[in-house]
Amino acid sequence: VGLQSKEPHFMHKAGFVSIVGKPNVGKSTLMNRLVGENLSIITAKAQTTRHRIMGMINGDDFQIVYSDTPGILEPKYALHEAMMNYVKVSLEDADVILLVIEAGEKFDAQLHERFTKPGAPILLIINKVDKFSEADRTKLKNYWKEKIPAKEVYAVSALTGEQVDVILPALMRLLPEHPAYFPKDELTNRSERFFASEIIREKIFRNYNQEIPYSTEVGIEDFKDEQALLRIRATIFVERESQKGILIGKAGSSLKKVGTEARVDLESFFGKKVFLETHVKVAADWRKQALKLRNFGYLE
């Protein structure tokens, strides 16, 4: 009896990994570290991330689609509701959930149990442990193992990269066998215009205090990629006339500083010279109005 030869089975894993948690626990820093690119903007202020941003890493036998999501909060505006919808959809899509906890954070049943309901396996990531001893890290891990039904609990520092390399092998064990969802040469689902607006918005978060960063949105009106130069015309929208004056500053000094800092990062991100033109307009109460949120890309 002859033996029938079989082609070797080539197993390919692919899936969606949602990075979730409270505001300012380091989700965006972790996403950038895992992907190896600065796709999500990072500031010390909470609620910097407003969208669901996907970043992909690919290998011959795998594709991981990470989703950085806004921090969980109780909605005060229509904008907040749109942000929380990104989290909800991300959890529904997830094959694995990376629940990021800040070292020192305490268990909040109402908050944290919402991440256990979708049914996807959880990797619990205790972040910002770079100043904690090994004994304290062990205590933290034991504390959270009792609170959250996670497959694994890791103590890492997304900022320094310490122990972040343990996450990929853990994900590979949990991801389903599946063909790639996106072409292997893609890094993200977002457009170049989107990243240009996010880079400018980051500089606003870094240069202004109180309500100004939260009241602003950046629209890219023109994006011309010429051979030796990238020309970008951006409009920064604020909610009130008084905010417009603060944003521009005396003789335009504040806005000029934002533009100068943004241009440096834009040139680094796009790898070419950038000419950036910025204007400021009032879009009254845009955070509360569905039509304006739709125009800014928050609603379908």
C-alpha positions as CSV (number, residue, x, y, z in Angstrom):
1,V,0.0,0.0,0.0
2,G,1.5,3.3,-1.1
3,L,1.7,6.2,1.4
4,Q,0.1,9.4,0.3
5,S,2.4,12.4,0.8
6,K,0.9,15.4,2.6
7,E,2.0,19.0,2.2
8,P,3.3,20.3,5.5
9,H,0.6,22.4,7.3
10,F,1.8,26.0,7.6
11,M,0.1,27.6,10.6
12,H,-0.5,31.3,10.4
13,K,-1.8,33.2,13.4
14,A,-3.6,36.5,13.3
15,G,-5.9,38.5,15.5
16,F,-6.9,41.8,17.1
17,V,-5.4,42.8,20.4
18,S,-7.1,45.6,22.2
19,I,-5.1,47.8,24.6
20,V,-7.5,49.1,27.3
21,G,-7.5,50.7,30.7
22,K,-8.0,53.9,32.6
23,P,-6.7,57.3,31.2
24,N,-3.0,57.9,31.5
25,V,-1.9,54.4,32.5
26,G,0.5,54.2,29.5
27,K,-1.6,52.5,26.8
28,S,-0.2,54.6,24.0
29,T,3.4,54.3,25.2
30,L,2.9,50.5,25.3
31,M,1.3,50.5,21.8
32,N,4.2,52.4,20.3
33,R,6.7,50.2,22.1
34,L,5.0,47.0,20.8
35,V,4.7,48.3,17.2
36,G,8.1,50.0,17.1
37,E,6.7,53.2,15.7
38,N,5.2,56.4,17.3
39,L,1.7,55.9,16.1
40,S,-0.1,57.2,19.2
41,I,0.6,60.6,20.6
42,I,1.7,60.7,24.2
43,T,1.4,63.5,26.8
44,A,1.2,63.6,30.6
45,K,-2.4,64.8,30.3
46,A,-5.3,62.3,30.6
47,Q,-7.6,61.8,27.6
48,T,-4.9,62.5,25.0
49,T,-6.1,59.5,22.9
50,R,-9.5,60.2,21.3
51,H,-9.6,57.6,18.5
52,R,-9.1,53.9,18.1
53,I,-5.7,53.6,16.4
54,M,-4.6,50.3,14.9
55,G,-0.9,49.4,14.7
56,M,0.2,46.2,13.1
57,I,3.2,43.9,13.4
58,N,3.8,41.2,10.9
59,G,5.9,38.0,10.6
60,D,6.0,35.2,8.1
61,D,3.6,33.2,10.3
62,F,1.7,35.9,12.2
63,Q,-0.1,39.3,12.1
64,I,-1.0,41.2,15.3
65,V,-3.4,44.1,15.0
66,Y,-3.0,46.2,18.1
67,S,-5.7,48.8,19.0
68,D,-4.8,51.7,21.2
69,T,-8.1,53.1,22.7
70,P,-9.2,56.1,24.7
71,G,-9.0,55.7,28.5
72,I,-12.3,54.7,30.2
73,L,-14.2,57.6,31.5
74,E,-17.8,58.7,32.4
75,P,-19.0,60.6,29.3
76,K,-19.8,64.3,29.8
77,Y,-20.0,65.3,26.1
78,A,-21.0,63.7,22.9
79,L,-17.2,63.5,22.1
80,H,-16.7,61.3,25.2
81,E,-19.6,59.0,24.1
82,A,-17.9,58.6,20.7
83,M,-14.6,57.8,22.5
84,M,-16.2,55.2,24.7
85,N,-17.9,53.7,21.6
86,Y,-14.4,53.1,20.2
87,V,-13.5,51.2,23.3
88,K,-16.7,49.1,23.1
89,V,-16.2,48.2,19.5
90,S,-12.5,47.4,20.2
91,L,-13.5,45.0,23.0
92,E,-16.1,43.3,20.8
93,D,-13.5,42.7,18.1
94,A,-10.7,41.6,20.4
95,D,-9.2,38.1,20.2
96,V,-7.0,39.1,23.2
97,I,-7.3,42.0,25.6
98,L,-4.3,43.8,27.0
99,L,-5.6,45.4,30.2
100,V,-3.1,48.0,31.3
101,I,-3.0,48.8,35.0
102,E,-0.8,51.5,36.5
103,A,1.4,50.4,39.4
104,G,-0.3,51.5,42.6
105,E,-3.8,51.4,41.0
106,K,-6.5,49.6,43.0
107,F,-9.1,47.3,41.8
108,D,-12.4,49.0,40.8
109,A,-15.1,46.3,40.2
110,Q,-17.4,48.7,38.2
111,L,-14.5,49.7,36.0
112,H,-12.3,46.6,35.6
113,E,-15.1,44.0,35.4
114,R,-16.3,45.5,32.1
115,F,-13.2,44.2,30.5
116,T,-13.8,40.6,31.6
117,K,-17.3,40.4,30.0
118,P,-16.5,40.2,26.3
119,G,-15.0,36.7,26.8
120,A,-11.6,37.3,25.1
121,P,-8.6,36.1,27.1
122,I,-6.9,38.8,29.1
123,L,-3.2,39.6,29.6
124,L,-3.0,42.0,32.5
125,I,-0.1,44.4,32.2
126,I,1.0,46.3,35.3
127,N,2.8,49.3,33.9
128,K,5.3,51.9,35.3
129,V,7.1,49.5,37.6
130,D,10.6,50.8,36.8
131,K,10.9,52.2,40.3
132,F,9.5,49.2,42.1
133,S,11.6,46.4,43.7
134,E,11.2,42.8,42.7
135,A,9.4,42.0,45.9
136,D,6.9,44.9,45.4
137,R,6.4,43.7,41.8
138,T,5.6,40.2,43.0
139,K,3.1,41.7,45.5
140,L,1.4,43.7,42.8
141,K,1.1,40.6,40.5
142,N,-0.3,38.5,43.3
143,Y,-2.8,41.3,44.2
144,W,-4.1,41.5,40.6
145,K,-4.2,37.7,40.1
146,E,-6.8,37.6,42.8
147,K,-8.9,40.4,41.2
148,I,-8.9,39.7,37.5
149,P,-9.2,36.3,35.7
150,A,-6.2,37.0,33.5
151,K,-4.3,34.3,31.6
152,E,-1.0,36.0,32.6
153,V,0.0,39.0,34.7
154,Y,3.2,40.9,33.7
155,A,4.9,43.8,35.4
156,V,6.6,46.1,32.8
157,S,7.8,49.6,32.0
158,A,6.5,50.7,28.6
159,L,8.6,53.8,28.9
160,T,11.9,52.0,29.3
161,G,10.9,48.8,27.5
162,E,11.6,46.6,30.5
163,Q,9.9,43.2,30.3
164,V,7.8,44.4,27.3
165,D,9.4,41.6,25.2
166,V,7.4,38.9,27.2
167,I,4.1,40.2,25.8
168,L,4.6,39.0,22.2
169,P,5.3,35.3,23.0
170,A,2.2,35.3,25.3
171,L,0.1,36.8,22.6
172,M,1.3,34.2,20.1
173,R,0.1,31.4,22.4
174,L,-3.4,33.0,22.6
175,L,-4.0,34.2,19.1
176,P,-6.2,32.1,16.8
177,E,-5.0,30.4,13.6
178,H,-6.2,32.8,10.9
179,P,-4.9,34.3,7.6
180,A,-3.7,37.9,7.8
181,Y,-6.5,40.5,7.9
182,F,-4.4,43.3,6.2
183,P,-1.6,43.4,3.6
184,K,1.6,42.5,5.3
185,D,3.3,45.8,4.3
186,E,0.7,47.9,6.2
187,L,1.6,49.4,9.5
188,T,-1.7,51.1,10.5
189,N,-5.3,51.6,9.4
190,R,-5.0,55.4,9.7
191,S,-4.1,57.9,6.9
192,E,-1.2,60.2,6.7
193,R,-3.5,63.2,7.2
194,F,-4.7,61.6,10.4
195,F,-1.1,61.4,11.8
196,A,-0.4,64.9,10.7
197,S,-3.4,66.2,12.7
198,E,-2.4,64.0,15.7
199,I,1.1,65.4,15.8
200,I,-0.1,69.0,15.8
201,R,-2.7,68.1,18.5
202,E,0.0,66.6,20.7
203,K,1.9,69.9,20.6
204,I,-1.3,71.7,21.7
205,F,-1.6,69.3,24.7
206,R,2.1,69.9,25.6
207,N,2.0,73.7,25.3
208,Y,-1.4,74.7,26.9
209,N,-3.0,74.0,30.2
210,Q,-6.5,73.7,31.7
211,E,-9.3,73.4,29.1
212,I,-7.5,74.5,25.9
213,P,-6.2,71.1,24.9
214,Y,-9.5,69.4,25.4
215,S,-11.4,72.1,23.5
216,T,-9.3,71.9,20.4
217,E,-9.5,69.7,17.3
218,V,-7.2,69.7,14.3
219,G,-8.4,69.5,10.7
220,I,-6.0,69.0,7.8
221,E,-7.3,71.2,5.0
222,D,-4.5,70.5,2.5
223,F,-1.9,67.8,2.2
224,K,0.3,68.0,-0.8
225,D,3.2,65.6,-1.1
226,E,5.7,67.1,-3.5
227,Q,9.0,65.5,-4.5
228,A,11.2,67.4,-2.1
229,L,8.5,68.9,0.3
230,L,5.4,68.1,2.1
231,R,2.9,71.0,2.3
232,I,0.4,70.8,5.0
233,R,-2.3,73.4,5.8
234,A,-4.0,72.8,9.1
235,T,-6.9,74.4,10.9
236,I,-7.1,74.3,14.7
237,F,-10.7,74.5,15.9
238,V,-11.6,75.8,19.4
239,E,-15.0,76.2,21.1
240,R,-14.9,79.8,22.1
241,E,-13.5,83.1,20.8
242,S,-11.6,83.6,24.1
243,Q,-9.8,80.3,23.5
244,K,-8.7,81.5,20.0
245,G,-6.8,84.4,21.5
246,I,-5.1,82.2,24.1
247,L,-4.1,79.6,21.4
248,I,-2.7,82.3,19.1
249,G,-0.9,84.2,21.9
250,K,0.7,87.6,21.9
251,A,1.6,88.5,18.3
252,G,1.1,84.9,17.4
253,S,3.9,83.6,19.6
254,S,2.1,80.6,21.1
255,L,0.8,79.3,17.8
256,K,4.2,79.8,16.2
257,K,5.8,77.6,18.9
258,V,3.2,74.9,18.3
259,G,3.9,75.1,14.6
260,T,7.7,74.9,15.0
261,E,7.6,71.9,17.3
262,A,5.0,70.1,15.2
263,R,7.1,70.7,12.0
264,V,10.1,69.0,13.6
265,D,8.1,65.9,14.5
266,L,6.3,65.9,11.1
267,E,9.6,65.9,9.3
268,S,10.8,63.0,11.4
269,F,7.6,61.1,10.9
270,F,7.3,61.6,7.2
271,G,11.1,61.6,6.4
272,K,11.1,64.8,4.4
273,K,11.0,68.6,4.7
274,V,7.6,70.0,5.7
275,F,6.0,73.4,5.2
276,L,3.3,73.8,7.8
277,E,0.7,76.5,7.7
278,T,-1.7,76.8,10.7
279,H,-4.9,78.8,11.2
280,V,-7.3,79.0,14.2
281,K,-11.1,79.0,13.9
282,V,-14.0,78.8,16.3
283,A,-16.4,75.8,16.0
284,A,-18.8,76.6,18.9
285,D,-19.3,73.7,21.3
286,W,-18.1,71.1,18.8
287,R,-17.6,68.5,21.5
288,K,-21.3,68.4,22.2
289,Q,-22.7,68.4,18.6
290,A,-23.1,65.2,16.5
291,L,-22.8,67.0,13.2
292,K,-19.5,68.6,14.1
293,L,-18.2,65.4,15.6
294,R,-19.1,63.6,12.4
295,N,-17.2,66.2,10.4
296,F,-14.2,65.6,12.6
297,G,-14.4,61.8,12.0
298,Y,-15.7,60.7,15.4
299,L,-19.0,59.4,14.2
300,E,-19.9,57.2,11.2
